[in-house]
Amino acid sequence: MVAAQLTEKIQALSVEDFNMIAALVERLADKPSNILKSARNKYMKENPMTMEEIDTEISRYRNER
């Protein structure tokens, strides 16, 4: 999902839902899971990725689940 689409969806949320999403994003930013943290560290050290590559990697991960 591109940023513009995400922004549109976020702006359409109720205040209560928006606050819940904001809290979730803040929580994830403060305490990323070990899997995400190790993946981020790996790619930042070994192979910095472009935003397109990150989107592809996320899509691939979602399809594997």
mmCIF file of the N, C-alpha and C atoms, coordinates in Angstrom:
data_MODEL
# 
_entry.id   MODEL 
# 
loop_
_atom_site.group_PDB 
_atom_site.id 
_atom_site.type_symbol 
_atom_site.label_atom_id 
_atom_site.label_alt_id 
_atom_site.label_comp_id 
_atom_site.label_asym_id 
_atom_site.label_entity_id 
_atom_site.label_seq_id 
_atom_site.pdbx_PDB_ins_code 
_atom_site.Cartn_x 
_atom_site.Cartn_y 
_atom_site.Cartn_z 
_atom_site.occupancy 
_atom_site.B_iso_or_equiv 
_atom_site.pdbx_formal_charge 
_atom_site.auth_seq_id 
_atom_site.auth_comp_id 
_atom_site.auth_asym_id 
_atom_site.auth_atom_id 
_atom_site.pdbx_PDB_model_num 
ATOM 1   N N  . MET A 1 1  ? 0.856   -1.164  0.000  1.00 0.00 ? 1  MET A N  1 
ATOM 2   C CA . MET A 1 1  ? 0.000   0.000   0.000  1.00 0.00 ? 1  MET A CA 1 
ATOM 3   C C  . MET A 1 1  ? 0.908   1.234   0.000  1.00 0.00 ? 1  MET A C  1 
ATOM 4   N N  . VAL A 1 2  ? 0.616   2.160   -0.864 1.00 0.00 ? 2  VAL A N  1 
ATOM 5   C CA . VAL A 1 2  ? 1.443   3.361   -0.932 1.00 0.00 ? 2  VAL A CA 1 
ATOM 6   C C  . VAL A 1 2  ? 1.022   4.352   0.139  1.00 0.00 ? 2  VAL A C  1 
ATOM 7   N N  . ALA A 1 3  ? 1.906   5.281   0.415  1.00 0.00 ? 3  ALA A N  1 
ATOM 8   C CA . ALA A 1 3  ? 1.681   6.232   1.504  1.00 0.00 ? 3  ALA A CA 1 
ATOM 9   C C  . ALA A 1 3  ? 0.396   7.031   1.322  1.00 0.00 ? 3  ALA A C  1 
ATOM 10  N N  . ALA A 1 4  ? 0.089   7.425   0.099  1.00 0.00 ? 4  ALA A N  1 
ATOM 11  C CA . ALA A 1 4  ? -1.125  8.222   -0.129 1.00 0.00 ? 4  ALA A CA 1 
ATOM 12  C C  . ALA A 1 4  ? -2.383  7.438   0.226  1.00 0.00 ? 4  ALA A C  1 
ATOM 13  N N  . GLN A 1 5  ? -2.408  6.156   -0.125 1.00 0.00 ? 5  GLN A N  1 
ATOM 14  C CA . GLN A 1 5  ? -3.557  5.322   0.210  1.00 0.00 ? 5  GLN A CA 1 
ATOM 15  C C  . GLN A 1 5  ? -3.673  5.144   1.717  1.00 0.00 ? 5  GLN A C  1 
ATOM 16  N N  . LEU A 1 6  ? -2.559  4.933   2.362  1.00 0.00 ? 6  LEU A N  1 
ATOM 17  C CA . LEU A 1 6  ? -2.556  4.763   3.809  1.00 0.00 ? 6  LEU A CA 1 
ATOM 18  C C  . LEU A 1 6  ? -3.017  6.040   4.497  1.00 0.00 ? 6  LEU A C  1 
ATOM 19  N N  . THR A 1 7  ? -2.522  7.174   4.028  1.00 0.00 ? 7  THR A N  1 
ATOM 20  C CA . THR A 1 7  ? -2.923  8.458   4.598  1.00 0.00 ? 7  THR A CA 1 
ATOM 21  C C  . THR A 1 7  ? -4.420  8.662   4.472  1.00 0.00 ? 7  THR A C  1 
ATOM 22  N N  . GLU A 1 8  ? -4.968  8.338   3.311  1.00 0.00 ? 8  GLU A N  1 
ATOM 23  C CA . GLU A 1 8  ? -6.413  8.481   3.075  1.00 0.00 ? 8  GLU A CA 1 
ATOM 24  C C  . GLU A 1 8  ? -7.212  7.616   4.038  1.00 0.00 ? 8  GLU A C  1 
ATOM 25  N N  . LYS A 1 9  ? -6.777  6.385   4.225  1.00 0.00 ? 9  LYS A N  1 
ATOM 26  C CA . LYS A 1 9  ? -7.483  5.472   5.132  1.00 0.00 ? 9  LYS A CA 1 
ATOM 27  C C  . LYS A 1 9  ? -7.383  5.940   6.579  1.00 0.00 ? 9  LYS A C  1 
ATOM 28  N N  . ILE A 1 10 ? -6.219  6.428   6.966  1.00 0.00 ? 10 ILE A N  1 
ATOM 29  C CA . ILE A 1 10 ? -6.041  6.912   8.331  1.00 0.00 ? 10 ILE A CA 1 
ATOM 30  C C  . ILE A 1 10 ? -6.917  8.129   8.595  1.00 0.00 ? 10 ILE A C  1 
ATOM 31  N N  . GLN A 1 11 ? -6.992  9.019   7.617  1.00 0.00 ? 11 GLN A N  1 
ATOM 32  C CA . GLN A 1 11 ? -7.804  10.221  7.785  1.00 0.00 ? 11 GLN A CA 1 
ATOM 33  C C  . GLN A 1 11 ? -9.289  9.906   7.883  1.00 0.00 ? 11 GLN A C  1 
ATOM 34  N N  . ALA A 1 12 ? -9.712  8.765   7.340  1.00 0.00 ? 12 ALA A N  1 
ATOM 35  C CA . ALA A 1 12 ? -11.118 8.378   7.378  1.00 0.00 ? 12 ALA A CA 1 
ATOM 36  C C  . ALA A 1 12 ? -11.516 7.692   8.688  1.00 0.00 ? 12 ALA A C  1 
ATOM 37  N N  . LEU A 1 13 ? -10.549 7.398   9.543  1.00 0.00 ? 13 LEU A N  1 
ATOM 38  C CA . LEU A 1 13 ? -10.845 6.710   10.808 1.00 0.00 ? 13 LEU A CA 1 
ATOM 39  C C  . LEU A 1 13 ? -11.552 7.625   11.800 1.00 0.00 ? 13 LEU A C  1 
ATOM 40  N N  . SER A 1 14 ? -12.306 7.001   12.690 1.00 0.00 ? 14 SER A N  1 
ATOM 41  C CA . SER A 1 14 ? -12.876 7.755   13.802 1.00 0.00 ? 14 SER A CA 1 
ATOM 42  C C  . SER A 1 14 ? -11.740 8.174   14.728 1.00 0.00 ? 14 SER A C  1 
ATOM 43  N N  . VAL A 1 15 ? -12.003 9.118   15.596 1.00 0.00 ? 15 VAL A N  1 
ATOM 44  C CA . VAL A 1 15 ? -10.978 9.592   16.530 1.00 0.00 ? 15 VAL A CA 1 
ATOM 45  C C  . VAL A 1 15 ? -10.489 8.435   17.404 1.00 0.00 ? 15 VAL A C  1 
ATOM 46  N N  . GLU A 1 16 ? -11.406 7.612   17.850 1.00 0.00 ? 16 GLU A N  1 
ATOM 47  C CA . GLU A 1 16 ? -11.037 6.475   18.708 1.00 0.00 ? 16 GLU A CA 1 
ATOM 48  C C  . GLU A 1 16 ? -10.140 5.495   17.955 1.00 0.00 ? 16 GLU A C  1 
ATOM 49  N N  . ASP A 1 17 ? -10.502 5.160   16.717 1.00 0.00 ? 17 ASP A N  1 
ATOM 50  C CA . ASP A 1 17 ? -9.687  4.238   15.918 1.00 0.00 ? 17 ASP A CA 1 
ATOM 51  C C  . ASP A 1 17 ? -8.326  4.850   15.589 1.00 0.00 ? 17 ASP A C  1 
ATOM 52  N N  . PHE A 1 18 ? -8.323  6.147   15.276 1.00 0.00 ? 18 PHE A N  1 
ATOM 53  C CA . PHE A 1 18 ? -7.070  6.827   14.984 1.00 0.00 ? 18 PHE A CA 1 
ATOM 54  C C  . PHE A 1 18 ? -6.134  6.758   16.186 1.00 0.00 ? 18 PHE A C  1 
ATOM 55  N N  . ASN A 1 19 ? -6.660  7.015   17.363 1.00 0.00 ? 19 ASN A N  1 
ATOM 56  C CA . ASN A 1 19 ? -5.839  6.963   18.574 1.00 0.00 ? 19 ASN A CA 1 
ATOM 57  C C  . ASN A 1 19 ? -5.286  5.565   18.819 1.00 0.00 ? 19 ASN A C  1 
ATOM 58  N N  . MET A 1 20 ? -6.098  4.544   18.512 1.00 0.00 ? 20 MET A N  1 
ATOM 59  C CA . MET A 1 20 ? -5.641  3.168   18.681 1.00 0.00 ? 20 MET A CA 1 
ATOM 60  C C  . MET A 1 20 ? -4.502  2.870   17.703 1.00 0.00 ? 20 MET A C  1 
ATOM 61  N N  . ILE A 1 21 ? -4.640  3.282   16.457 1.00 0.00 ? 21 ILE A N  1 
ATOM 62  C CA . ILE A 1 21 ? -3.592  3.070   15.456 1.00 0.00 ? 21 ILE A CA 1 
ATOM 63  C C  . ILE A 1 21 ? -2.329  3.835   15.840 1.00 0.00 ? 21 ILE A C  1 
ATOM 64  N N  . ALA A 1 22 ? -2.492  5.081   16.283 1.00 0.00 ? 22 ALA A N  1 
ATOM 65  C CA . ALA A 1 22 ? -1.338  5.884   16.691 1.00 0.00 ? 22 ALA A CA 1 
ATOM 66  C C  . ALA A 1 22 ? -0.602  5.219   17.851 1.00 0.00 ? 22 ALA A C  1 
ATOM 67  N N  . ALA A 1 23 ? -1.336  4.684   18.808 1.00 0.00 ? 23 ALA A N  1 
ATOM 68  C CA . ALA A 1 23 ? -0.716  4.000   19.944 1.00 0.00 ? 23 ALA A CA 1 
ATOM 69  C C  . ALA A 1 23 ? 0.020   2.743   19.482 1.00 0.00 ? 23 ALA A C  1 
ATOM 70  N N  . LEU A 1 24 ? -0.570  2.006   18.549 1.00 0.00 ? 24 LEU A N  1 
ATOM 71  C CA . LEU A 1 24 ? 0.069   0.809   18.030 1.00 0.00 ? 24 LEU A CA 1 
ATOM 72  C C  . LEU A 1 24 ? 1.371   1.142   17.298 1.00 0.00 ? 24 LEU A C  1 
ATOM 73  N N  . VAL A 1 25 ? 1.327   2.168   16.462 1.00 0.00 ? 25 VAL A N  1 
ATOM 74  C CA . VAL A 1 25 ? 2.524   2.581   15.734 1.00 0.00 ? 25 VAL A CA 1 
ATOM 75  C C  . VAL A 1 25 ? 3.605   3.027   16.701 1.00 0.00 ? 25 VAL A C  1 
ATOM 76  N N  . GLU A 1 26 ? 3.218   3.778   17.709 1.00 0.00 ? 26 GLU A N  1 
ATOM 77  C CA . GLU A 1 26 ? 4.189   4.240   18.703 1.00 0.00 ? 26 GLU A CA 1 
ATOM 78  C C  . GLU A 1 26 ? 4.803   3.055   19.444 1.00 0.00 ? 26 GLU A C  1 
ATOM 79  N N  . ARG A 1 27 ? 3.965   2.096   19.796 1.00 0.00 ? 27 ARG A N  1 
ATOM 80  C CA . ARG A 1 27 ? 4.460   0.902   20.501 1.00 0.00 ? 27 ARG A CA 1 
ATOM 81  C C  . ARG A 1 27 ? 5.436   0.120   19.631 1.00 0.00 ? 27 ARG A C  1 
ATOM 82  N N  . LEU A 1 28 ? 5.082   -0.070  18.363 1.00 0.00 ? 28 LEU A N  1 
ATOM 83  C CA . LEU A 1 28 ? 5.965   -0.798  17.460 1.00 0.00 ? 28 LEU A CA 1 
ATOM 84  C C  . LEU A 1 28 ? 7.274   -0.057  17.236 1.00 0.00 ? 28 LEU A C  1 
ATOM 85  N N  . ALA A 1 29 ? 7.216   1.249   17.176 1.00 0.00 ? 29 ALA A N  1 
ATOM 86  C CA . ALA A 1 29 ? 8.428   2.041   16.974 1.00 0.00 ? 29 ALA A CA 1 
ATOM 87  C C  . ALA A 1 29 ? 9.326   1.997   18.208 1.00 0.00 ? 29 ALA A C  1 
ATOM 88  N N  . ASP A 1 30 ? 8.718   1.959   19.387 1.00 0.00 ? 30 ASP A N  1 
ATOM 89  C CA . ASP A 1 30 ? 9.493   1.932   20.624 1.00 0.00 ? 30 ASP A CA 1 
ATOM 90  C C  . ASP A 1 30 ? 10.081  0.561   20.917 1.00 0.00 ? 30 ASP A C  1 
ATOM 91  N N  . LYS A 1 31 ? 9.315   -0.486  20.633 1.00 0.00 ? 31 LYS A N  1 
ATOM 92  C CA . LYS A 1 31 ? 9.740   -1.833  20.993 1.00 0.00 ? 31 LYS A CA 1 
ATOM 93  C C  . LYS A 1 31 ? 9.485   -2.791  19.840 1.00 0.00 ? 31 LYS A C  1 
ATOM 94  N N  . PRO A 1 32 ? 10.290  -2.711  18.778 1.00 0.00 ? 32 PRO A N  1 
ATOM 95  C CA . PRO A 1 32 ? 10.072  -3.648  17.669 1.00 0.00 ? 32 PRO A CA 1 
ATOM 96  C C  . PRO A 1 32 ? 10.340  -5.074  18.119 1.00 0.00 ? 32 PRO A C  1 
ATOM 97  N N  . SER A 1 33 ? 9.616   -5.995  17.521 1.00 0.00 ? 33 SER A N  1 
ATOM 98  C CA . SER A 1 33 ? 9.814   -7.401  17.876 1.00 0.00 ? 33 SER A CA 1 
ATOM 99  C C  . SER A 1 33 ? 11.239  -7.813  17.533 1.00 0.00 ? 33 SER A C  1 
ATOM 100 N N  . ASN A 1 34 ? 11.698  -8.862  18.151 1.00 0.00 ? 34 ASN A N  1 
ATOM 101 C CA . ASN A 1 34 ? 13.053  -9.353  17.890 1.00 0.00 ? 34 ASN A CA 1 
ATOM 102 C C  . ASN A 1 34 ? 13.255  -9.716  16.428 1.00 0.00 ? 34 ASN A C  1 
ATOM 103 N N  . ILE A 1 35 ? 12.226  -10.287 15.802 1.00 0.00 ? 35 ILE A N  1 
ATOM 104 C CA . ILE A 1 35 ? 12.334  -10.666 14.393 1.00 0.00 ? 35 ILE A CA 1 
ATOM 105 C C  . ILE A 1 35 ? 12.512  -9.426  13.537 1.00 0.00 ? 35 ILE A C  1 
ATOM 106 N N  . LEU A 1 36 ? 11.663  -8.419  13.755 1.00 0.00 ? 36 LEU A N  1 
ATOM 107 C CA . LEU A 1 36 ? 11.779  -7.191  12.968 1.00 0.00 ? 36 LEU A CA 1 
ATOM 108 C C  . LEU A 1 36 ? 13.080  -6.460  13.268 1.00 0.00 ? 36 LEU A C  1 
ATOM 109 N N  . LYS A 1 37 ? 13.457  -6.468  14.515 1.00 0.00 ? 37 LYS A N  1 
ATOM 110 C CA . LYS A 1 37 ? 14.690  -5.787  14.908 1.00 0.00 ? 37 LYS A CA 1 
ATOM 111 C C  . LYS A 1 37 ? 15.908  -6.436  14.258 1.00 0.00 ? 37 LYS A C  1 
ATOM 112 N N  . SER A 1 38 ? 15.969  -7.763  14.275 1.00 0.00 ? 38 SER A N  1 
ATOM 113 C CA . SER A 1 38 ? 17.112  -8.437  13.679 1.00 0.00 ? 38 SER A CA 1 
ATOM 114 C C  . SER A 1 38 ? 17.108  -8.287  12.156 1.00 0.00 ? 38 SER A C  1 
ATOM 115 N N  . ALA A 1 39 ? 15.932  -8.332  11.551 1.00 0.00 ? 39 ALA A N  1 
ATOM 116 C CA . ALA A 1 39 ? 15.854  -8.148  10.097 1.00 0.00 ? 39 ALA A CA 1 
ATOM 117 C C  . ALA A 1 39 ? 16.289  -6.742  9.716  1.00 0.00 ? 39 ALA A C  1 
ATOM 118 N N  . ARG A 1 40 ? 15.829  -5.759  10.475 1.00 0.00 ? 40 ARG A N  1 
ATOM 119 C CA . ARG A 1 40 ? 16.218  -4.370  10.195 1.00 0.00 ? 40 ARG A CA 1 
ATOM 120 C C  . ARG A 1 40 ? 17.728  -4.211  10.338 1.00 0.00 ? 40 ARG A C  1 
ATOM 121 N N  . ASN A 1 41 ? 18.291  -4.751  11.401 1.00 0.00 ? 41 ASN A N  1 
ATOM 122 C CA . ASN A 1 41 ? 19.741  -4.645  11.605 1.00 0.00 ? 41 ASN A CA 1 
ATOM 123 C C  . ASN A 1 41 ? 20.508  -5.334  10.487 1.00 0.00 ? 41 ASN A C  1 
ATOM 124 N N  . LYS A 1 42 ? 20.030  -6.511  10.080 1.00 0.00 ? 42 LYS A N  1 
ATOM 125 C CA . LYS A 1 42 ? 20.691  -7.258  9.006  1.00 0.00 ? 42 LYS A CA 1 
ATOM 126 C C  . LYS A 1 42 ? 20.714  -6.452  7.721  1.00 0.00 ? 42 LYS A C  1 
ATOM 127 N N  . TYR A 1 43 ? 19.568  -5.932  7.333  1.00 0.00 ? 43 TYR A N  1 
ATOM 128 C CA . TYR A 1 43 ? 19.501  -5.218  6.065  1.00 0.00 ? 43 TYR A CA 1 
ATOM 129 C C  . TYR A 1 43 ? 20.197  -3.860  6.119  1.00 0.00 ? 43 TYR A C  1 
ATOM 130 N N  . MET A 1 44 ? 20.212  -3.238  7.272  1.00 0.00 ? 44 MET A N  1 
ATOM 131 C CA . MET A 1 44 ? 20.891  -1.948  7.378  1.00 0.00 ? 44 MET A CA 1 
ATOM 132 C C  . MET A 1 44 ? 22.407  -2.125  7.309  1.00 0.00 ? 44 MET A C  1 
ATOM 133 N N  . LYS A 1 45 ? 22.919  -3.229  7.858  1.00 0.00 ? 45 LYS A N  1 
ATOM 134 C CA . LYS A 1 45 ? 24.362  -3.469  7.855  1.00 0.00 ? 45 LYS A CA 1 
ATOM 135 C C  . LYS A 1 45 ? 24.839  -4.096  6.553  1.00 0.00 ? 45 LYS A C  1 
ATOM 136 N N  . GLU A 1 46 ? 24.096  -5.119  6.091  1.00 0.00 ? 46 GLU A N  1 
ATOM 137 C CA . GLU A 1 46 ? 24.568  -5.914  4.964  1.00 0.00 ? 46 GLU A CA 1 
ATOM 138 C C  . GLU A 1 46 ? 24.084  -5.413  3.610  1.00 0.00 ? 46 GLU A C  1 
ATOM 139 N N  . ASN A 1 47 ? 22.871  -4.916  3.550  1.00 0.00 ? 47 ASN A N  1 
ATOM 140 C CA . ASN A 1 47 ? 22.289  -4.602  2.259  1.00 0.00 ? 47 ASN A CA 1 
ATOM 141 C C  . ASN A 1 47 ? 21.200  -3.540  2.409  1.00 0.00 ? 47 ASN A C  1 
ATOM 142 N N  . PRO A 1 48 ? 21.571  -2.268  2.523  1.00 0.00 ? 48 PRO A N  1 
ATOM 143 C CA . PRO A 1 48 ? 20.526  -1.243  2.633  1.00 0.00 ? 48 PRO A CA 1 
ATOM 144 C C  . PRO A 1 48 ? 19.558  -1.347  1.453  1.00 0.00 ? 48 PRO A C  1 
ATOM 145 N N  . MET A 1 49 ? 18.279  -1.289  1.757  1.00 0.00 ? 49 MET A N  1 
ATOM 146 C CA . MET A 1 49 ? 17.254  -1.511  0.748  1.00 0.00 ? 49 MET A CA 1 
ATOM 147 C C  . MET A 1 49 ? 16.545  -0.203  0.389  1.00 0.00 ? 49 MET A C  1 
ATOM 148 N N  . THR A 1 50 ? 16.072  -0.117  -0.846 1.00 0.00 ? 50 THR A N  1 
ATOM 149 C CA . THR A 1 50 ? 15.242  1.000   -1.259 1.00 0.00 ? 50 THR A CA 1 
ATOM 150 C C  . THR A 1 50 ? 13.826  0.743   -0.745 1.00 0.00 ? 50 THR A C  1 
ATOM 151 N N  . MET A 1 51 ? 12.972  1.750   -0.806 1.00 0.00 ? 51 MET A N  1 
ATOM 152 C CA . MET A 1 51 ? 11.589  1.577   -0.368 1.00 0.00 ? 51 MET A CA 1 
ATOM 153 C C  . MET A 1 51 ? 10.882  0.527   -1.221 1.00 0.00 ? 51 MET A C  1 
ATOM 154 N N  . GLU A 1 52 ? 11.169  0.470   -2.519 1.00 0.00 ? 52 GLU A N  1 
ATOM 155 C CA . GLU A 1 52 ? 10.550  -0.544  -3.376 1.00 0.00 ? 52 GLU A CA 1 
ATOM 156 C C  . GLU A 1 52 ? 10.962  -1.943  -2.941 1.00 0.00 ? 52 GLU A C  1 
ATOM 157 N N  . GLU A 1 53 ? 12.227  -2.107  -2.601 1.00 0.00 ? 53 GLU A N  1 
ATOM 158 C CA . GLU A 1 53 ? 12.712  -3.410  -2.146 1.00 0.00 ? 53 GLU A CA 1 
ATOM 159 C C  . GLU A 1 53 ? 12.069  -3.794  -0.822 1.00 0.00 ? 53 GLU A C  1 
ATOM 160 N N  . ILE A 1 54 ? 11.893  -2.833  0.053  1.00 0.00 ? 54 ILE A N  1 
ATOM 161 C CA . ILE A 1 54 ? 11.242  -3.094  1.343  1.00 0.00 ? 54 ILE A CA 1 
ATOM 162 C C  . ILE A 1 54 ? 9.798   -3.518  1.111  1.00 0.00 ? 54 ILE A C  1 
ATOM 163 N N  . ASP A 1 55 ? 9.080   -2.811  0.215  1.00 0.00 ? 55 ASP A N  1 
ATOM 164 C CA . ASP A 1 55 ? 7.698   -3.177  -0.093 1.00 0.00 ? 55 ASP A CA 1 
ATOM 165 C C  . ASP A 1 55 ? 7.616   -4.596  -0.650 1.00 0.00 ? 55 ASP A C  1 
ATOM 166 N N  . THR A 1 56 ? 8.539   -4.942  -1.532 1.00 0.00 ? 56 THR A N  1 
ATOM 167 C CA . THR A 1 56 ? 8.565   -6.283  -2.112 1.00 0.00 ? 56 THR A CA 1 
ATOM 168 C C  . THR A 1 56 ? 8.806   -7.328  -1.032 1.00 0.00 ? 56 THR A C  1 
ATOM 169 N N  . GLU A 1 57 ? 9.751   -7.047  -0.145 1.00 0.00 ? 57 GLU A N  1 
ATOM 170 C CA . GLU A 1 57 ? 10.068  -7.976  0.942  1.00 0.00 ? 57 GLU A CA 1 
ATOM 171 C C  . GLU A 1 57 ? 8.869   -8.170  1.869  1.00 0.00 ? 57 GLU A C  1 
ATOM 172 N N  . ILE A 1 58 ? 8.155   -7.105  2.185  1.00 0.00 ? 58 ILE A N  1 
ATOM 173 C CA . ILE A 1 58 ? 6.964   -7.194  3.040  1.00 0.00 ? 58 ILE A CA 1 
ATOM 174 C C  . ILE A 1 58 ? 5.889   -8.009  2.344  1.00 0.00 ? 58 ILE A C  1 
ATOM 175 N N  . SER A 1 59 ? 5.676   -7.760  1.054  1.00 0.00 ? 59 SER A N  1 
ATOM 176 C CA . SER A 1 59 ? 4.671   -8.523  0.311  1.00 0.00 ? 59 SER A CA 1 
ATOM 177 C C  . SER A 1 59 ? 5.013   -9.997  0.280  1.00 0.00 ? 59 SER A C  1 
ATOM 178 N N  . ARG A 1 60 ? 6.276   -10.301 0.055  1.00 0.00 ? 60 ARG A N  1 
ATOM 179 C CA . ARG A 1 60 ? 6.726   -11.687 0.033  1.00 0.00 ? 60 ARG A CA 1 
ATOM 180 C C  . ARG A 1 60 ? 6.486   -12.344 1.396  1.00 0.00 ? 60 ARG A C  1 
ATOM 181 N N  . TYR A 1 61 ? 6.789   -11.632 2.481  1.00 0.00 ? 61 TYR A N  1 
ATOM 182 C CA . TYR A 1 61 ? 6.594   -12.148 3.831  1.00 0.00 ? 61 TYR A CA 1 
ATOM 183 C C  . TYR A 1 61 ? 5.113   -12.443 4.082  1.00 0.00 ? 61 TYR A C  1 
ATOM 184 N N  . ARG A 1 62 ? 4.248   -11.516 3.674  1.00 0.00 ? 62 ARG A N  1 
ATOM 185 C CA . ARG A 1 62 ? 2.818   -11.702 3.891  1.00 0.00 ? 62 ARG A CA 1 
ATOM 186 C C  . ARG A 1 62 ? 2.280   -12.897 3.113  1.00 0.00 ? 62 ARG A C  1 
ATOM 187 N N  . ASN A 1 63 ? 2.793   -13.108 1.919  1.00 0.00 ? 63 ASN A N  1 
ATOM 188 C CA . ASN A 1 63 ? 2.329   -14.234 1.103  1.00 0.00 ? 63 ASN A CA 1 
ATOM 189 C C  . ASN A 1 63 ? 2.782   -15.571 1.666  1.00 0.00 ? 63 ASN A C  1 
ATOM 190 N N  . GLU A 1 64 ? 3.880   -15.584 2.414  1.00 0.00 ? 64 GLU A N  1 
ATOM 191 C CA . GLU A 1 64 ? 4.376   -16.831 3.013  1.00 0.00 ? 64 GLU A CA 1 
ATOM 192 C C  . GLU A 1 64 ? 3.553   -17.263 4.203  1.00 0.00 ? 64 GLU A C  1 
ATOM 193 N N  . ARG A 1 65 ? 2.881   -16.355 4.831  1.00 0.00 ? 65 ARG A N  1 
ATOM 194 C CA . ARG A 1 65 ? 2.109   -16.671 6.039  1.00 0.00 ? 65 ARG A CA 1 
ATOM 195 C C  . ARG A 1 65 ? 0.865   -17.387 5.724  1.00 0.00 ? 65 ARG A C  1 
# 
